[in-house]
Amino acid sequence: MKVIDFFTIFSGDNSFEKCELNLLIIALAELTDNCWPIIEVVNLKKRFGRIQALKGISFSIGKGEIVGFLGPNGAGKSTTLRILSGLIPADSGEAKVCGIDLAQEEGLVRNHIGYLPENNPLPEDLRVIEYLRFRALLKGLEGSRLNERIKVVLDICDLERKISERKIGNLSKGY
């Protein structure tokens, strides 16, 4: 696993008492076949009022890499993930997914990626299979393609049938 060290990026030192590790796993389906790098970030900056959340970070992620963002609270990990997911814009710099510039085509990228933040924002009363079907419909899948992709996700995530029928609110954090 590749770790992007937000201690060094933001403070210049890697000493810490408490840190978080955010994982970014991107499944881009059809987009990933012919692109390298999968994600490219160059001099990305973001402010929230007087707070500089991102101070010009740069990195790239290749196909098949699993990436961990390591750093203290407020280092910019979640902000970076929200920008890469097309949820918020950067103030400056470049963020590309498969060569697609998020500043210009975030909708195209958003159709092919998913981002699950650390705290579970999912409706706890839905069953896993119901939620996967709902998300697939939001992504425009239907018919046999919808059912095929749900099966693939269940297999990839090792969610056997008994887990897929459980309510999200009853799952441990391990799922």
C-alpha positions in Angstrom: 0.0 0.0 0.0 1.3 3.5 -0.9 1.0 6.0 1.9 0.8 9.7 1.2 2.3 11.4 4.3 0.4 14.6 5.1 2.7 15.3 8.0 5.6 15.9 5.6 3.5 17.6 3.0 2.0 20.2 5.3 4.4 20.7 8.2 7.7 19.5 6.9 8.1 17.0 9.8 6.7 13.6 10.4 6.4 13.6 14.2 3.0 13.1 15.6 1.0 11.9 18.6 -2.3 11.0 17.0 -3.1 10.5 13.4 -5.7 9.2 11.1 -5.4 7.0 8.1 -7.9 7.6 5.3 -8.0 5.0 2.5 -8.9 5.9 -1.0 -9.8 3.0 -3.2 -11.1 4.0 -6.6 -12.9 1.6 -8.9 -13.2 3.4 -12.2 -14.7 0.6 -14.2 -14.3 1.3 -18.0 -12.2 4.4 -17.5 -9.1 2.7 -16.2 -8.2 0.5 -19.2 -6.0 3.0 -21.0 -5.0 5.7 -18.5 -1.9 6.3 -16.5 -1.7 7.6 -13.9 -5.2 6.9 -12.6 -5.0 10.0 -10.4 -2.7 13.0 -10.8 -2.6 15.9 -8.5 -0.4 18.9 -9.1 0.0 21.9 -6.8 -3.6 21.5 -5.4 -4.7 24.3 -3.1 -7.9 24.9 -1.1 -8.9 27.5 1.5 -11.9 27.7 3.7 -12.0 31.3 4.8 -8.7 32.0 6.5 -7.8 28.4 6.9 -5.5 27.0 4.2 -6.6 23.3 4.0 -4.3 22.4 1.1 -1.1 24.1 0.5 0.0 22.9 -3.0 0.1 19.1 -2.7 1.2 17.0 -5.6 1.1 13.2 -6.1 0.1 10.5 -8.6 -1.5 7.1 -8.1 -1.1 4.3 -10.6 -3.5 1.6 -11.7 -4.1 -1.0 -9.0 -2.5 0.9 -6.2 -4.3 1.2 -2.8 -3.4 4.5 -1.2 -3.5 5.6 2.4 -3.6 9.2 3.4 -1.8 9.5 6.8 -1.9 12.7 8.9 -3.4 14.5 11.8 -6.8 16.1 11.9 -6.9 19.2 9.8 -4.1 18.1 7.5 -6.2 18.1 4.4 -6.9 14.4 3.9 -10.7 14.6 3.7 -10.5 17.8 1.6 -8.3 16.1 -0.9 -10.7 13.1 -1.1 -13.7 15.4 -1.6 -11.9 17.3 -4.4 -10.9 14.0 -6.1 -14.5 12.8 -5.8 -15.9 15.9 -7.4 -17.8 17.0 -4.3 -16.0 20.3 -3.9 -13.7 22.3 -6.2 -10.1 23.1 -5.6 -9.1 26.8 -5.5 -6.1 26.2 -7.8 -3.9 23.5 -9.1 -4.8 20.4 -11.1 -6.7 17.3 -10.1 -7.2 14.7 -12.8 -8.7 11.2 -12.8 -7.7 9.2 -15.9 -6.7 12.4 -17.5 -10.0 14.1 -17.0 -9.7 17.5 -15.3 -12.0 17.7 -12.3 -12.2 21.5 -12.7 -13.8 21.0 -16.1 -15.5 17.6 -16.1 -16.2 16.7 -12.5 -19.6 15.2 -13.5 -18.0 12.7 -15.8 -15.6 11.6 -13.2 -18.3 11.4 -10.5 -20.2 8.9 -12.6 -17.3 6.5 -12.3 -16.1 6.7 -8.8 -17.3 6.4 -5.2 -16.1 7.9 -2.0 -17.1 6.6 1.4 -16.0 8.9 4.2 -14.8 7.5 7.6 -18.1 8.0 9.3 -20.9 5.9 7.8 -23.3 8.2 6.0 -25.4 5.2 4.7 -29.1 4.7 5.6 -29.0 2.2 8.4 -32.4 0.8 7.7 -31.6 -0.5 4.2 -30.2 -3.9 3.5 -26.8 -4.0 1.8 -28.2 -5.4 -1.4 -31.0 -2.7 -1.4 -28.4 0.1 -1.0 -26.2 -1.4 -3.8 -29.2 -1.5 -6.1 -30.1 2.1 -5.2 -26.5 3.3 -5.9 -26.4 1.4 -9.2 -29.7 3.1 -10.3 -28.2 6.5 -9.4 -25.2 5.7 -11.6 -27.6 5.0 -14.5 -27.3 1.2 -14.5 -30.3 -0.9 -15.3 -31.4 -4.4 -16.3 -28.8 -7.2 -16.6 -25.9 -4.7 -16.4 -27.2 -3.5 -13.0 -27.5 -7.1 -11.7 -24.1 -8.0 -13.1 -22.3 -5.0 -11.5 -24.0 -5.7 -8.1 -22.7 -9.3 -8.2 -19.2 -8.1 -9.1 -19.2 -5.7 -6.1 -20.5 -8.4 -3.7 -17.7 -10.7 -4.9 -15.0 -8.1 -4.8 -16.0 -7.0 -1.3 -16.5 -10.6 -0.2 -20.1 -9.9 0.9 -21.6 -13.3 0.7 -25.4 -13.7 0.5 -26.0 -13.7 4.2 -24.2 -10.4 4.6 -25.9 -8.8 1.6 -29.3 -9.4 3.2 -28.4 -7.7 6.5 -29.3 -4.1 7.4 -26.5 -1.6 7.1 -27.0 -0.5 10.7 -26.4 -4.0 11.9 -23.0 -4.4 10.2 -19.7 -4.1 12.1 -17.2 -1.5 10.9 -15.3 -4.4 9.4 -17.8 -4.4 6.5 
